Amino acid sequence: MAYKIGIDVGGTFTDFLLAFENDSSKIYKVLSTPHDPSEATLEGPKEMAADCDLSLQQFLREVSVIVHGTTVTTNAVLLTAGPKQPF
């Protein structure tokens, strides 16, 4: 089975959408890790693999697409938040 994964890193939660070949899907949500966003980003696929009764390595071999976005960056741009850099 081929899986597709969508990831959105937010300030509080990192959200995941796991899409299956049969057009069904499942949503996952893990606490974001602002000190290192990769930690939460890697936790989601671990949960997905467990739900599919696969090891992480087996599961990732079956993933055909990963789409990644970040609400944290979008919000920082929209709100002009974050460090100020002189131009």
Secondary structure as a PSIPRED ss2 file (coil, helix, strand):
# PSIPRED VFORMAT (PSIPRED V4.0)

   1 M C   1.000  0.000  0.000
   2 A C   1.000  0.000  0.000
   3 Y E   0.000  0.000  1.000
   4 K E   0.000  0.000  1.000
   5 I E   0.000  0.000  1.000
   6 G E   0.000  0.000  1.000
   7 I E   0.000  0.000  1.000
   8 D E   0.000  0.000  1.000
   9 V E   0.000  0.000  1.000
  10 G C   1.000  0.000  0.000
  11 G C   1.000  0.000  0.000
  12 T C   1.000  0.000  0.000
  13 F E   0.000  0.000  1.000
  14 T E   0.000  0.000  1.000
  15 D E   0.000  0.000  1.000
  16 F E   0.000  0.000  1.000
  17 L E   0.000  0.000  1.000
  18 L E   0.000  0.000  1.000
  19 A E   0.000  0.000  1.000
  20 F C   1.000  0.000  0.000
  21 E C   1.000  0.000  0.000
  22 N C   1.000  0.000  0.000
  23 D C   1.000  0.000  0.000
  24 S C   1.000  0.000  0.000
  25 S E   0.000  0.000  1.000
  26 K E   0.000  0.000  1.000
  27 I E   0.000  0.000  1.000
  28 Y E   0.000  0.000  1.000
  29 K E   0.000  0.000  1.000
  30 V E   0.000  0.000  1.000
  31 L E   0.000  0.000  1.000
  32 S C   1.000  0.000  0.000
  33 T C   1.000  0.000  0.000
  34 P C   1.000  0.000  0.000
  35 H C   1.000  0.000  0.000
  36 D C   1.000  0.000  0.000
  37 P H   0.000  1.000  0.000
  38 S H   0.000  1.000  0.000
  39 E H   0.000  1.000  0.000
  40 A H   0.000  1.000  0.000
  41 T H   0.000  1.000  0.000
  42 L H   0.000  1.000  0.000
  43 E H   0.000  1.000  0.000
  44 G H   0.000  1.000  0.000
  45 P H   0.000  1.000  0.000
  46 K H   0.000  1.000  0.000
  47 E H   0.000  1.000  0.000
  48 M H   0.000  1.000  0.000
  49 A H   0.000  1.000  0.000
  50 A H   0.000  1.000  0.000
  51 D H   0.000  1.000  0.000
  52 C C   1.000  0.000  0.000
  53 D C   1.000  0.000  0.000
  54 L C   1.000  0.000  0.000
  55 S C   1.000  0.000  0.000
  56 L H   0.000  1.000  0.000
  57 Q H   0.000  1.000  0.000
  58 Q H   0.000  1.000  0.000
  59 F H   0.000  1.000  0.000
  60 L H   0.000  1.000  0.000
  61 R H   0.000  1.000  0.000
  62 E C   1.000  0.000  0.000
  63 V E   0.000  0.000  1.000
  64 S E   0.000  0.000  1.000
  65 V E   0.000  0.000  1.000
  66 I E   0.000  0.000  1.000
  67 V E   0.000  0.000  1.000
  68 H E   0.000  0.000  1.000
  69 G E   0.000  0.000  1.000
  70 T E   0.000  0.000  1.000
  71 T H   0.000  1.000  0.000
  72 V H   0.000  1.000  0.000
  73 T H   0.000  1.000  0.000
  74 T H   0.000  1.000  0.000
  75 N H   0.000  1.000  0.000
  76 A H   0.000  1.000  0.000
  77 V H   0.000  1.000  0.000
  78 L H   0.000  1.000  0.000
  79 L C   1.000  0.000  0.000
  80 T C   1.000  0.000  0.000
  81 A C   1.000  0.000  0.000
  82 G C   1.000  0.000  0.000
  83 P C   1.000  0.000  0.000
  84 K C   1.000  0.000  0.000
  85 Q C   1.000  0.000  0.000
  86 P C   1.000  0.000  0.000
  87 F C   1.000  0.000  0.000
